[in-house]
């Protein structure tokens, strides 16, 4: 009710409210196909994309480009690149005299964004020109140009558009971007030269198109540039006229043929539908709270939608990638997907489901020709291109390892929002198979405590022998905590081969039972019990519940150190095991609180002893390594920075054990002290726990997911 009063009292819908304008900094003009900072992020901070499209645009940042949307950015299968500085620059001419109206001379102008698109408005004494860019489908963006006569006499105007693609990719000698230009009565298509440079650009028979209305004269030049001139547009006194143009990007000509020609009436209806969709998202995902917190929730939602990619190449379902602006993150990772799906379920439940299904499309089966031994498991990451072993040409697809088991959590949270029992029924057997894989392939000593490890894979063999370093690397990747101190290679860690009952090699484990992994598995058992009960599989529900009780006992008794009052991984050998206290305290030690494994006494000890500014209650709380550890490094990936998913688990753990005020205080501090979390800056991959500085990649999806969930749990008041 409060939210409605704040927005509706001014007669505005949520999508129209200035509260949700300019959530991200879209301003910028590309100067080459690929301009990045030293961390691999695109130099232009944000790109507007919607509907799962593979191309997007920016807002102009200089007067020279007023009246146009800069770009586009397009994704060359797995890499974000720019096609042009501005592929559709608009000039407004007086039809009778040919005089150009300079947009920079407008008496008033507004350049802004809303969740549903990019907008520009230019007003002189006699005329207003308004432009909006939105997406009508997953391959098409539409620019709507509206002219309004403000004078007391009739007017005649002409619109002229022009643009030119970049010629080449600066990192590839002799590569020319444009193969050919095709022209027809109402449009232009640039076909891009095929190239398969695995780490820079990947194109098959891709094309980019511009579509204009029927009364436009198009001229294409030898340098691949063009101009398009409209017929004279007559405006009566007070009259407005609206013109639509479209931009489309296709990976292949098969995609192009399937999309058919532009239907302008349908495009307009689709834009209207999408605006209504955004209205519903904002109303369902954002209820109340302080305006800056509601803006953060909207920015989180927008970030997730910008990173949404529709089916293409090997991606069979709609899915959210980690970041469109970071070079290596235009694929789909397993545990990213689970966290993203939880947040998506609060405002777009169908996209949340699809995000889960995109990964499960590649769940391994016993009939898999490459890894039947991994039946039930999933790849670490999937991309547009499969790897050579699967018949593709990609380098980013990864089956060397899995990722932590959080899929059941995601499916259960989707059910909580949707009450879609059919989805639970669809996913339950897949989740059971996924859960069982851990005990078949990653429990070396069969004691019920699983280990991180690696799959059987050529990358793990060097000169005919096991490559110890490669397997330890894959195991760290499998944990998701790539360079955490507990995965440092020291003499005590063994690389162990795991065999099935037939004596066949089925994978590798480290001699290390990880507390986070087993806490995740405990949570999955409880969730699977709930799902089984929901599906009237009561015997299975009892079995899962019993197994959860046994695992809880093991974690409580074997993974908690009484002397330091903290949970740790266990190192084991053939005869003994010991807690890895020498590696120092890591944020993984808080997972037993999130899962509900810890006793009340253990939770109290942890809060009393370790939730201090010198340890885990840093400026940005829950650093990946306790700030008093000799291994702590505030800016080195998983050796200190705060990853918001782990912070969320810590906060939820506190709340679960009754530390509500502590959780709210820390959640609020995280949001208020993290650089750019509030305001217009992009959401970052992780944050310096001591200074709050944003680190690594920009526009990061799982951080956005966590911030939306923090809003839902603690700031929505």
C-alpha positions as CSV (number, residue, x, y, z in Angstrom):
1,X,0.0,0.0,0.0
2,X,2.8,2.4,0.9
3,X,4.5,1.7,-2.5
4,X,1.2,2.4,-4.3
5,X,0.8,5.7,-2.5
6,X,4.3,6.8,-3.3
7,X,3.9,6.1,-7.0
8,X,0.1,6.3,-7.7
9,X,-0.5,9.6,-5.9
10,X,1.2,11.4,-8.8
11,X,-0.9,9.5,-11.3
12,X,2.0,7.4,-12.5
13,X,2.3,3.7,-13.1
14,X,5.5,2.0,-11.8
15,X,7.1,1.9,-15.2
16,X,6.5,5.7,-15.7
17,X,7.7,6.6,-12.2
18,X,11.0,8.7,-12.2
19,X,11.9,6.5,-9.2
20,X,12.9,3.8,-11.8
21,X,14.5,6.0,-14.3
22,X,18.3,5.9,-15.0
23,X,19.0,2.9,-12.9
24,X,22.2,2.1,-14.8
25,X,24.7,4.3,-16.7
26,X,24.0,3.5,-20.3
27,X,25.8,6.5,-21.7
28,X,28.7,6.0,-24.0
29,X,29.9,5.8,-27.6
30,X,31.9,2.9,-28.9
31,X,35.2,3.8,-30.7
32,X,36.1,0.3,-31.9
33,X,34.7,-3.2,-31.9
34,X,36.1,-4.1,-28.5
35,X,37.2,-1.6,-25.9
36,X,37.7,-3.0,-22.4
37,X,39.3,-2.0,-19.1
38,X,42.2,-3.9,-17.7
39,X,39.8,-6.4,-16.0
40,X,38.0,-7.4,-19.1
41,X,34.9,-5.2,-18.7
42,X,33.5,-3.2,-21.6
43,X,34.5,0.4,-21.2
44,X,30.9,1.5,-21.6
45,X,29.4,0.6,-18.2
46,X,26.0,-0.7,-19.2
47,X,24.2,-2.0,-22.3
48,X,20.4,-2.0,-22.6
49,X,19.1,-5.4,-23.7
50,X,15.7,-7.0,-23.2
51,X,13.6,-10.1,-24.2
52,X,16.7,-12.3,-24.3
53,X,18.1,-10.6,-27.4
54,X,21.7,-11.0,-28.4
55,X,22.2,-7.3,-29.2
56,X,21.8,-4.0,-27.3
57,X,22.3,-0.3,-27.3
58,X,23.5,2.7,-25.3
59,X,22.5,6.3,-24.8
60,X,24.6,9.1,-26.4
61,X,27.2,10.8,-24.2
62,X,28.0,13.7,-26.5
63,X,26.0,16.2,-28.5
64,X,27.4,14.8,-31.7
65,X,25.3,11.6,-31.2
66,X,22.1,13.2,-29.9
67,X,19.1,11.8,-31.7
68,X,20.6,8.3,-32.0
69,X,21.2,5.3,-29.8
70,X,24.8,4.4,-29.8
71,X,26.0,1.0,-30.8
72,X,24.8,-1.6,-31.2
73,X,26.6,-4.1,-29.1
74,X,26.2,-7.7,-30.4
75,X,27.3,-11.0,-29.0
76,X,29.4,-12.9,-31.5
77,X,28.2,-16.3,-30.1
78,X,30.3,-15.9,-26.9
79,X,31.9,-12.5,-27.0
80,X,30.3,-9.0,-26.7
81,X,31.5,-6.7,-29.4
82,X,30.3,-3.4,-31.0
83,X,29.1,-3.3,-34.5
84,X,29.2,0.5,-34.9
85,X,29.6,3.8,-33.1
86,X,25.9,4.5,-34.1
87,X,24.3,2.4,-36.8
88,X,21.2,4.6,-37.0
89,X,22.0,8.3,-36.6
90,X,19.1,10.6,-37.1
91,X,19.0,14.0,-38.7
92,X,15.8,16.1,-38.8
93,X,15.4,18.3,-41.8
94,X,12.9,20.9,-42.8
95,X,11.4,19.4,-46.0
96,X,11.1,22.7,-47.9
97,X,14.5,24.2,-47.2
98,X,16.7,21.2,-46.3
99,X,17.9,22.9,-43.2
100,X,18.9,20.5,-40.4
101,X,17.6,20.9,-36.9
102,X,20.6,20.5,-34.5
103,X,19.5,18.4,-31.6
104,X,22.0,20.2,-29.3
105,X,20.1,23.5,-29.9
106,X,16.8,22.1,-28.4
107,X,15.5,24.4,-25.8
108,X,14.8,21.4,-23.6
109,X,16.0,17.8,-23.9
110,X,15.9,14.7,-21.8
111,X,18.0,11.6,-22.2
112,X,17.1,8.8,-19.9
113,X,16.3,5.1,-19.4
114,X,13.4,3.2,-17.9
115,X,13.3,-0.6,-17.3
116,X,11.4,-1.0,-20.6
117,X,13.7,1.0,-22.8
118,X,15.9,3.9,-23.7
119,X,14.4,7.4,-24.3
120,X,15.3,10.8,-25.7
121,X,13.1,13.9,-26.0
122,X,14.1,17.2,-27.8
123,X,11.8,20.2,-27.7
124,X,12.0,23.5,-29.6
125,X,9.4,26.2,-29.8
126,X,7.8,24.7,-32.8
127,X,8.4,20.9,-32.6
128,X,9.2,18.0,-30.3
129,X,11.1,14.9,-31.3
130,X,10.8,11.9,-29.0
131,X,12.7,8.7,-29.5
132,X,12.3,5.4,-27.6
133,X,14.1,2.1,-28.0
134,X,12.6,-1.2,-26.8
135,X,12.6,-4.8,-27.8
136,X,9.6,-6.4,-29.5
137,X,11.1,-10.0,-29.5
138,X,14.3,-11.9,-28.8
139,X,15.9,-10.8,-32.1
140,X,14.4,-7.3,-32.7
141,X,14.8,-3.9,-31.2
142,X,12.5,-1.1,-32.3
143,X,13.1,2.6,-32.3
144,X,9.9,4.7,-32.2
145,X,10.3,8.3,-33.4
146,X,7.5,10.7,-32.7
147,X,7.2,14.2,-34.1
148,X,4.8,16.7,-32.6
149,X,3.9,20.0,-34.1
150,X,3.9,22.7,-31.4
151,X,3.4,25.7,-33.8
152,X,0.3,27.4,-35.1
153,X,0.9,26.3,-38.7
154,X,1.3,23.1,-40.7
155,X,4.8,21.6,-41.0
156,X,6.7,19.3,-43.3
157,X,9.7,17.4,-42.1
158,X,12.1,14.8,-43.4
159,X,14.0,12.2,-41.4
160,X,17.4,11.0,-42.6
161,X,19.3,8.1,-41.0
162,X,22.8,7.1,-41.6
163,X,25.5,4.8,-40.2
164,X,28.4,2.5,-40.9
165,X,29.7,-0.7,-39.2
166,X,33.3,-0.8,-37.9
167,X,35.6,-2.3,-40.5
168,X,37.6,-4.8,-38.5
169,X,38.4,-6.3,-35.1
170,X,41.7,-4.7,-33.9
171,X,43.0,-7.9,-32.4
172,X,42.7,-9.9,-35.6
173,X,45.0,-8.9,-38.4
174,X,43.5,-8.9,-41.9
175,X,40.0,-9.8,-40.6
176,X,37.3,-7.6,-42.2
177,X,34.0,-7.6,-40.4
178,X,31.6,-7.1,-43.3
179,X,31.2,-9.8,-45.9
180,X,28.5,-8.1,-48.0
181,X,25.6,-5.6,-47.8
182,X,22.2,-6.5,-49.1
183,X,19.5,-3.9,-49.7
184,X,15.8,-4.2,-50.4
185,X,13.0,-1.7,-50.6
186,X,12.6,-1.2,-46.8
187,X,15.8,-2.4,-45.3
188,X,19.5,-3.3,-45.2
189,X,21.4,-6.3,-44.1
190,X,25.1,-6.6,-43.3
191,X,26.3,-10.2,-43.5
192,X,29.3,-10.7,-41.2
193,X,32.4,-12.6,-42.3
194,X,32.6,-16.0,-40.7
195,X,35.5,-16.4,-38.2
196,X,36.3,-18.9,-35.4
197,X,38.9,-17.2,-33.2
198,X,38.1,-19.2,-30.1
199,X,39.1,-16.6,-27.6
200,X,38.0,-13.3,-29.3
201,X,35.2,-13.6,-31.9
202,X,33.1,-16.4,-33.2
203,X,30.7,-15.9,-36.2
204,X,29.2,-18.3,-38.7
205,X,26.7,-16.7,-41.1
206,X,25.5,-13.9,-38.8
207,X,23.8,-10.7,-40.0
208,X,22.6,-7.4,-38.7
209,X,19.6,-5.7,-40.3
210,X,17.9,-2.4,-40.3
211,X,14.2,-2.1,-41.3
212,X,12.4,1.1,-42.3
213,X,8.9,2.0,-43.3
214,X,7.7,1.8,-46.9
215,X,8.2,5.5,-47.9
216,X,12.0,5.5,-47.2
217,X,14.7,5.8,-49.9
218,X,17.8,3.8,-49.0
219,X,21.3,4.3,-50.5
220,X,24.2,1.9,-49.7
221,X,27.7,3.0,-50.3
222,X,30.9,1.0,-51.2
223,X,32.4,1.5,-47.8
224,X,29.4,-0.4,-46.2
225,X,27.8,2.9,-45.0
226,X,24.2,3.9,-45.9
227,X,21.7,6.7,-45.8
228,X,17.9,6.4,-45.6
229,X,15.6,9.3,-46.3
230,X,11.9,9.4,-45.5
231,X,9.3,11.0,-47.7
232,X,8.1,14.4,-46.5
233,X,6.1,14.1,-43.2
234,X,3.2,16.5,-43.0
235,X,2.1,17.6,-39.6
236,X,-1.1,19.6,-39.0
237,X,-1.3,22.0,-36.1
238,X,-1.0,20.0,-32.8
239,X,-0.6,16.7,-34.7
240,X,1.8,13.9,-33.7
241,X,3.2,11.3,-36.1
242,X,4.9,8.1,-35.1
243,X,7.4,6.2,-37.2
244,X,8.9,2.8,-36.3
245,X,12.3,1.4,-37.4
246,X,13.8,-1.9,-36.3
247,X,17.2,-3.5,-35.8
248,X,17.7,-7.2,-35.8
249,X,20.7,-9.5,-35.1
250,X,20.8,-13.1,-36.1
251,X,23.5,-15.7,-35.5
252,X,22.6,-17.7,-38.5
253,X,20.5,-17.5,-41.7
254,X,18.3,-20.3,-40.3
255,X,17.4,-17.9,-37.4
256,X,16.8,-15.2,-40.0
257,X,14.4,-17.3,-42.1
258,X,12.5,-18.5,-39.0
259,X,11.9,-14.8,-38.0
260,X,10.3,-13.8,-41.2
261,X,9.7,-10.1,-42.1
262,X,8.8,-7.3,-39.8
263,X,5.2,-6.9,-39.0
264,X,4.9,-3.3,-37.7
265,X,1.5,-3.7,-36.1
266,X,2.7,-6.8,-34.3
267,X,5.9,-5.1,-33.3
268,X,3.9,-2.2,-31.7
269,X,1.7,-4.6,-29.9
270,X,4.7,-6.5,-28.6
271,X,6.3,-3.3,-27.3
272,X,3.1,-2.5,-25.5
273,X,3.0,-6.0,-24.1
274,X,6.6,-5.8,-22.9
275,X,5.9,-2.4,-21.1
276,X,3.0,-4.1,-19.3
277,X,5.3,-7.1,-18.5
278,X,7.7,-4.7,-16.9
279,X,4.9,-3.0,-15.0
280,X,3.9,-6.4,-13.6
281,X,7.5,-7.3,-12.7
282,X,8.0,-4.0,-10.7
283,X,4.7,-4.4,-8.9
284,X,5.3,-8.1,-8.0
285,X,9.0,-7.7,-7.1
286,X,9.0,-4.4,-5.3
287,X,6.4,-3.6,-2.7
288,X,7.7,-1.0,-0.2
289,X,10.7,0.4,1.7
290,X,12.8,3.4,1.3
291,X,13.1,4.8,-2.3
292,X,16.8,4.0,-2.6
293,X,16.2,0.4,-1.6
294,X,13.3,0.1,-4.1
295,X,15.6,1.5,-6.8
296,X,18.2,-1.1,-5.9
297,X,15.6,-3.8,-6.3
298,X,14.7,-2.5,-9.7
299,X,18.3,-2.2,-10.7
300,X,18.9,-5.8,-9.7
301,X,15.9,-6.9,-11.8
302,X,17.1,-4.9,-14.8
303,X,20.6,-6.3,-14.5
304,X,19.3,-9.9,-14.6
305,X,17.1,-9.2,-17.7
306,X,20.0,-7.6,-19.5
307,X,22.0,-10.8,-19.0
308,X,19.2,-13.0,-20.2
309,X,19.9,-14.8,-23.5
310,X,17.3,-16.6,-25.5
311,X,17.9,-20.0,-27.2
312,X,20.7,-20.0,-29.7
313,X,23.4,-22.4,-30.7
314,X,23.8,-25.0,-28.0
315,X,21.6,-23.1,-25.5
316,X,18.1,-24.7,-25.7
317,X,16.3,-22.6,-23.1
318,X,16.2,-19.0,-22.0
319,X,18.9,-18.5,-19.5
320,X,20.7,-15.8,-17.6
321,X,24.4,-15.4,-18.1
322,X,26.8,-13.9,-15.5
323,X,27.5,-10.6,-17.3
324,X,27.1,-9.3,-20.8
325,X,29.8,-6.7,-20.2
326,X,32.6,-9.0,-19.1
327,X,34.5,-10.8,-21.8
328,X,34.3,-14.4,-20.5
329,X,30.8,-14.5,-19.0
330,X,28.4,-14.9,-22.0
331,X,27.7,-18.5,-21.1
332,X,25.6,-20.3,-18.4
333,X,27.1,-21.7,-15.2
334,X,25.4,-24.2,-13.0
335,X,25.5,-22.7,-9.6
336,X,25.1,-19.2,-11.0
337,X,21.8,-20.5,-12.5
338,X,20.5,-21.8,-9.2
339,X,21.0,-18.4,-7.4
340,X,19.6,-16.5,-10.3
341,X,16.6,-18.7,-10.5
342,X,15.8,-18.0,-6.9
343,X,15.8,-14.3,-7.4
344,X,13.9,-14.5,-10.8
345,X,11.1,-16.5,-9.1
346,X,10.1,-13.3,-7.3
347,X,9.3,-11.3,-10.5
348,X,9.5,-13.6,-13.5
349,X,8.8,-17.2,-12.5
350,X,8.7,-18.6,-16.1
351,X,12.2,-17.2,-16.8
352,X,13.3,-18.7,-13.4
353,X,12.1,-22.2,-14.5
354,X,13.7,-21.9,-17.9
355,X,17.0,-20.8,-16.3
356,X,17.0,-24.2,-14.4
357,X,16.0,-26.2,-17.4
358,X,18.8,-24.7,-19.6
359,X,21.4,-26.4,-17.4
360,X,19.4,-29.7,-17.0
361,X,19.2,-29.9,-20.8
362,X,22.7,-31.2,-20.5
363,X,22.4,-33.5,-17.5
364,X,24.5,-36.5,-18.2
365,X,22.8,-39.9,-18.6
366,X,24.1,-43.5,-18.6
367,X,23.8,-43.4,-22.4
368,X,26.1,-40.4,-22.8
369,X,28.8,-41.2,-25.3
370,X,31.5,-39.3,-23.5
371,X,30.8,-39.6,-19.8
372,X,28.2,-42.2,-18.9
373,X,30.0,-42.6,-15.6
374,X,28.8,-39.1,-14.6
375,X,25.1,-39.9,-15.1
376,X,23.1,-37.4,-13.0
377,X,25.8,-34.7,-12.9
378,X,25.8,-31.5,-15.1
379,X,28.5,-29.6,-16.9
380,X,30.1,-26.7,-15.0
381,X,29.3,-24.3,-17.8
382,X,27.6,-24.4,-21.2
383,X,27.9,-21.9,-24.0
384,X,26.8,-21.2,-27.5
385,X,29.5,-23.6,-28.7
386,X,30.0,-27.1,-27.3
387,X,33.6,-28.3,-26.9
388,X,35.5,-30.3,-29.5
389,X,34.7,-33.6,-27.7
390,X,31.0,-32.8,-28.3
391,X,31.6,-31.9,-31.9
392,X,31.8,-28.2,-31.4
393,X,34.5,-25.5,-31.7
394,X,34.2,-23.8,-28.3
395,X,36.8,-23.3,-25.7
396,X,34.6,-22.1,-22.8
397,X,32.3,-25.1,-22.5
398,X,33.5,-27.0,-19.4
399,X,32.9,-30.6,-18.3
400,X,36.0,-31.0,-16.2
401,X,34.1,-30.6,-13.0
402,X,30.6,-30.0,-11.6
403,X,29.4,-27.2,-9.3
404,X,27.9,-27.2,-5.7
405,X,24.5,-28.8,-5.4
406,X,22.0,-26.0,-5.0
407,X,19.6,-27.0,-7.8
408,X,17.0,-28.4,-5.4
409,X,17.0,-25.2,-3.4
410,X,16.3,-23.3,-6.6
411,X,13.5,-25.5,-7.7
412,X,11.9,-25.4,-4.2
413,X,12.1,-21.6,-4.1
414,X,10.5,-21.5,-7.5
415,X,7.7,-23.7,-6.1
416,X,7.2,-21.4,-3.1
417,X,6.5,-18.5,-5.5
418,X,4.6,-20.4,-8.2
419,X,2.9,-23.3,-6.5
420,X,3.6,-25.2,-9.7
421,X,3.4,-28.8,-8.7
422,X,4.0,-30.0,-12.2
423,X,7.4,-28.3,-12.3
424,X,8.4,-30.1,-9.0
425,X,7.2,-33.4,-10.5
426,X,9.3,-32.7,-13.7
427,X,12.4,-31.8,-11.7
428,X,12.3,-34.3,-8.8
429,X,13.8,-37.3,-10.6
430,X,16.5,-35.2,-12.2
431,X,17.4,-33.7,-8.8
432,X,17.5,-37.2,-7.2
433,X,19.9,-38.4,-9.9
434,X,22.0,-35.2,-9.5
435,X,22.1,-35.7,-5.7
436,X,23.0,-39.4,-5.9
437,X,25.9,-38.7,-8.3
438,X,27.8,-37.0,-5.5
439,X,27.8,-40.1,-3.3
440,X,28.7,-42.4,-6.2
441,X,31.5,-40.2,-7.7
442,X,32.7,-38.0,-4.9
443,X,32.6,-40.0,-1.7
444,X,36.0,-41.8,-1.9
445,X,35.9,-43.6,1.5
446,X,32.1,-44.2,1.4
447,X,31.6,-42.6,4.8
448,X,28.7,-40.3,3.8
449,X,30.8,-37.2,3.6
450,X,31.4,-36.1,0.1
451,X,34.5,-34.4,-1.5
452,X,35.1,-31.9,-4.3
453,X,37.0,-33.4,-7.1
454,X,37.2,-33.7,-10.9
455,X,35.7,-35.6,-13.7
456,X,37.5,-38.1,-16.0
457,X,38.8,-35.7,-18.7
458,X,41.7,-35.4,-21.0
459,X,42.8,-32.1,-19.3
460,X,43.5,-34.2,-16.2
461,X,46.1,-36.4,-17.8
462,X,49.6,-35.1,-18.8
463,X,52.2,-37.3,-20.5
464,X,50.1,-40.4,-19.6
465,X,50.0,-39.6,-15.9
466,X,47.5,-37.9,-13.6
467,X,48.0,-34.1,-13.7
468,X,47.8,-33.3,-10.0
469,X,47.7,-29.6,-10.4
470,X,45.0,-29.8,-13.0
471,X,42.8,-32.0,-10.8
472,X,43.2,-29.8,-7.8
473,X,42.3,-26.8,-10.0
474,X,39.2,-28.6,-11.2
475,X,38.2,-29.5,-7.6
476,X,38.6,-25.8,-6.6
477,X,36.4,-24.9,-9.6
478,X,33.9,-27.5,-8.5
479,X,33.6,-25.8,-5.2
480,X,33.0,-22.5,-6.9
481,X,35.8,-21.0,-4.7
482,X,38.5,-21.1,-7.3
483,X,41.6,-20.0,-5.4
484,X,40.4,-20.3,-1.8
485,X,43.2,-21.1,0.7
486,X,41.7,-24.5,1.5
487,X,42.5,-25.6,-2.0
488,X,46.1,-24.6,-2.0
489,X,48.3,-27.5,-3.1
490,X,50.3,-28.7,-0.1
491,X,51.9,-32.1,0.8
492,X,48.9,-33.2,2.9
493,X,46.4,-33.2,0.0
494,X,46.0,-36.4,-2.0
495,X,44.4,-36.8,-5.4
496,X,42.3,-39.9,-5.2
497,X,40.9,-42.1,-8.0
498,X,37.3,-43.2,-7.6
499,X,36.1,-46.5,-9.1
500,X,32.7,-48.1,-9.5
501,X,31.8,-51.6,-8.6
502,X,33.2,-52.9,-11.9
503,X,36.6,-51.3,-11.2
504,X,36.1,-48.6,-13.8
505,X,37.5,-45.1,-13.1
506,X,34.6,-42.7,-12.6
507,X,36.3,-39.6,-11.3
508,X,38.7,-38.1,-8.8
509,X,38.4,-36.7,-5.3
510,X,40.7,-34.6,-3.1
511,X,41.4,-36.1,0.3
512,X,39.2,-33.4,1.7
513,X,35.6,-33.5,2.9
514,X,34.3,-30.0,2.5
515,X,31.9,-28.5,5.0
516,X,30.1,-26.3,2.5
517,X,29.5,-29.2,0.1
518,X,28.1,-31.4,2.9
519,X,25.9,-28.6,4.2
520,X,24.5,-28.1,0.7
521,X,23.9,-31.9,0.5
522,X,22.1,-31.8,3.8
523,X,19.9,-29.0,2.7
524,X,19.1,-30.9,-0.5
525,X,18.1,-34.0,1.5
526,X,15.6,-32.0,3.5
527,X,14.3,-30.3,0.3
528,X,14.0,-33.6,-1.5
529,X,12.1,-35.0,1.5
530,X,9.6,-32.1,1.2
531,X,9.3,-32.6,-2.6
532,X,8.7,-36.3,-2.1
533,X,6.0,-35.6,0.4
534,X,4.4,-33.1,-1.9
535,X,4.3,-35.7,-4.7
536,X,2.8,-38.4,-2.3
537,X,6.1,-40.4,-2.3
538,X,5.9,-40.8,1.4
539,X,8.4,-43.7,1.7
540,X,11.0,-41.7,-0.2
541,X,10.3,-38.7,2.0
542,X,11.1,-40.7,5.1
543,X,14.3,-42.1,3.5
544,X,15.5,-38.6,2.7
545,X,14.6,-37.3,6.2
546,X,16.5,-40.1,7.8
547,X,19.5,-39.5,5.6
548,X,19.5,-35.8,6.5
549,X,19.5,-36.6,10.2
550,X,22.5,-38.9,9.8
551,X,24.4,-36.3,7.8
552,X,23.6,-33.6,10.3
553,X,25.1,-35.6,13.1
554,X,28.3,-36.1,11.1
555,X,28.7,-32.5,10.2
556,X,28.0,-31.3,13.8
557,X,30.4,-33.8,15.4
558,X,33.2,-34.1,12.9
559,X,33.5,-30.7,11.2
560,X,33.2,-28.3,14.2
561,X,36.4,-27.4,16.1
562,X,35.7,-26.9,19.8
563,X,38.9,-25.0,20.4
564,X,38.4,-22.3,17.8
565,X,34.5,-22.6,17.7
566,X,34.2,-22.8,13.9
567,X,33.4,-25.3,11.1
568,X,36.2,-26.5,8.8
569,X,36.9,-29.0,6.0
570,X,38.3,-32.4,7.0
571,X,41.6,-33.8,5.6
572,X,41.6,-37.6,5.6
573,X,44.0,-40.4,4.8
574,X,43.7,-44.2,5.0
575,X,43.7,-44.3,8.8
576,X,42.9,-40.9,10.1
577,X,41.3,-37.4,9.6
578,X,41.9,-34.0,11.0
579,X,40.2,-30.6,10.7
580,X,41.9,-28.1,8.3
581,X,42.3,-25.4,10.9
582,X,45.7,-24.4,9.5
583,X,44.1,-23.2,6.3
584,X,42.3,-20.6,8.4
585,X,38.6,-19.7,8.7
586,X,36.7,-19.3,5.5
587,X,33.2,-18.1,4.8
588,X,32.2,-21.8,4.0
589,X,32.2,-22.3,7.7
590,X,28.9,-20.3,8.0
591,X,27.1,-22.7,5.6
592,X,26.0,-25.1,8.4
593,X,24.0,-22.2,9.8
594,X,22.3,-21.5,6.5
595,X,21.5,-25.2,6.1
596,X,20.3,-25.6,9.7
597,X,23.0,-28.2,10.5
598,X,24.6,-26.4,13.5
599,X,23.4,-26.8,17.0
600,X,22.1,-23.6,18.7
601,X,25.3,-23.8,20.9
602,X,27.6,-24.0,17.9
603,X,25.8,-21.1,16.2
604,X,26.1,-19.0,19.4
605,X,29.8,-19.7,19.7
606,X,30.3,-18.7,16.1
607,X,28.4,-15.4,16.4
608,X,30.1,-14.5,19.7
609,X,33.6,-15.4,18.7
610,X,33.8,-14.7,14.9
611,X,31.1,-12.1,14.0
612,X,33.6,-9.2,14.8
613,X,35.1,-6.4,12.7
614,X,38.5,-8.2,12.7
615,X,37.0,-11.4,11.3
616,X,33.6,-11.7,9.5
617,X,31.8,-8.5,10.5
618,X,34.0,-6.3,8.2
619,X,32.8,-3.1,6.6
620,X,31.2,-5.4,3.9
621,X,30.4,-8.5,6.0
622,X,31.3,-12.1,5.3
623,X,34.7,-11.9,3.5
624,X,35.6,-15.2,1.8
625,X,38.5,-15.5,4.2
626,X,38.3,-14.2,7.8
627,X,40.1,-10.9,8.0
628,X,42.4,-12.1,10.8
629,X,43.6,-15.1,8.7
630,X,47.3,-15.0,7.5
631,X,45.8,-16.0,4.1
632,X,43.5,-13.0,3.9
633,X,43.9,-10.8,0.8
634,X,41.1,-8.2,0.5
635,X,41.1,-8.0,-3.3
636,X,42.3,-11.5,-4.4
637,X,39.2,-13.3,-5.7
638,X,38.3,-16.0,-3.2
639,X,41.0,-15.1,-0.7
640,X,39.2,-12.1,0.9
641,X,36.6,-10.3,-1.3
642,X,33.0,-10.5,-0.4
643,X,31.0,-12.6,-2.8
644,X,27.4,-11.7,-2.2
645,X,26.0,-15.2,-2.4
646,X,28.2,-16.3,0.5
647,X,27.2,-13.1,2.4
648,X,23.5,-14.0,1.8
649,X,24.0,-17.5,3.2
650,X,25.7,-16.0,6.2
651,X,22.9,-13.5,6.7
652,X,20.2,-16.2,6.3
653,X,22.1,-18.4,8.7
654,X,22.1,-15.7,11.4
655,X,18.4,-15.2,10.8
656,X,17.7,-18.9,11.0
657,X,19.2,-19.1,14.5
658,X,17.3,-16.0,15.8
659,X,20.0,-13.3,15.3
660,X,17.5,-11.1,13.4
661,X,18.8,-7.7,14.4
662,X,22.4,-8.7,13.6
663,X,21.3,-10.0,10.2
664,X,19.4,-6.8,9.4
665,X,22.2,-4.6,10.5
666,X,24.8,-6.4,8.4
667,X,22.5,-6.6,5.4
668,X,21.8,-2.9,5.5
669,X,25.5,-2.1,6.0
670,X,26.4,-4.2,3.0
671,X,24.0,-2.4,0.8
672,X,24.9,1.1,2.0
673,X,28.7,0.6,2.1
674,X,29.3,-1.4,-1.1
675,X,30.5,1.0,-3.8
676,X,27.8,1.7,-6.3
677,X,25.3,-0.7,-4.8
678,X,23.0,2.2,-4.2
679,X,22.8,4.7,-7.1
680,X,23.4,4.3,-10.8
681,X,26.6,2.3,-10.9
682,X,26.7,-1.3,-12.2
683,X,26.5,-4.1,-9.7
684,X,29.9,-5.8,-9.2
685,X,31.0,-9.4,-9.0
686,X,32.5,-8.9,-5.5
687,X,33.5,-6.2,-3.1
688,X,36.6,-5.3,-1.0
689,X,35.5,-6.2,2.6
690,X,37.6,-3.4,4.2
691,X,36.9,-0.5,1.8
692,X,33.7,-1.5,0.1
693,X,35.2,-1.0,-3.3
694,X,33.6,-2.9,-6.2
695,X,35.9,-5.5,-7.7
696,X,36.2,-7.6,-10.9
697,X,33.3,-7.9,-13.4
698,X,30.5,-5.4,-13.8
699,X,26.7,-6.1,-14.1
700,X,27.1,-9.5,-12.3
701,X,23.9,-11.5,-12.2
702,X,24.3,-13.5,-9.0
703,X,25.2,-10.3,-7.1
704,X,22.1,-8.7,-8.5
705,X,20.1,-11.8,-7.5
706,X,21.4,-11.6,-3.9
707,X,20.7,-7.8,-3.6
708,X,17.1,-8.4,-4.7
709,X,16.8,-11.2,-2.1
710,X,18.3,-8.9,0.5
711,X,15.7,-6.3,-0.4
712,X,13.0,-8.9,-0.1
713,X,14.2,-10.2,3.3
714,X,15.5,-7.1,5.1
715,X,14.9,-3.9,3.3
716,X,11.3,-4.3,2.1
717,X,9.9,-2.6,5.2
